[in-house]
Amino acid sequence: MKEANCYFKPLRFDLATGTWIYLFKIKSNQVLTRHRHTGGSVIEYNIQGRWRYEGRHWMAKPGTFIFEPPGDIHTLITEDEEVITLFILGGSLQYFDQDNQVIGQDDIFTVLKKYRDYCDENGVEVREDLVY
């Protein structure tokens, strides 16, 4: 599925726990919208490329495992090559503007709707076996 300069491929929607798992592909040299994960932790495993969070002193490279507790606001920045990362997250994802105002939010239900809408609009069969 496409969102501007990033794409996600859903792997699982666990409606009982609110956990969603997906592969996230981001083009090189991108700065994504500042965001915060609420209601659950985030686990990431970087497969390809290099990325970081603005203001942090670490760089995710292939093989890097990242754990985020809920509540931290951050901006993901990619380096000079395309990134592919496995994300496992629960709760919601809130997007912020420059004034720290929430400008959008996703959770398992909005992401599942985006997936189904994308499939409908592009003649792709919805994988209902991904939904538990």
C-alpha positions, 0 to 999 in steps of 0.5 A: 500500500502506498502513502506518499514516499512510503509503502506498507505490506500488512502481514497480520491484523490481530483485532483481539490485541490491537497489534498490527504487523507490517513491512514498511518500505520507505524511499531514500532521503525521506523525512516522515511526519513526526509521530507518537505511538500510544497504547502499546510498545513498538518492535522493529527489525531493520532489514534493508537501508539505514534510518534514524530518529531525529535527535537520536544518537543511533542509526538503524542498519540491516539487522538492527532490533529496536524497541520503543516504549509508548509515548515517545514523539519522533521523526523517522529519517532515511539515509541514501538508500531505500529502507525496509523494516518489519514493524510490530505495534499495538495501540495507535499512531498519532501524527503531529504538525510543527506546533505539536498539534495532532493532525491525524491518527491511525490504529489497527482499524484505520490501517485495515480499512486503508488496506481493504480500500487499496485492494478494492481500488486496485483489483487486488484480492483482500487477504482475510487470512491476515485478520485474526 
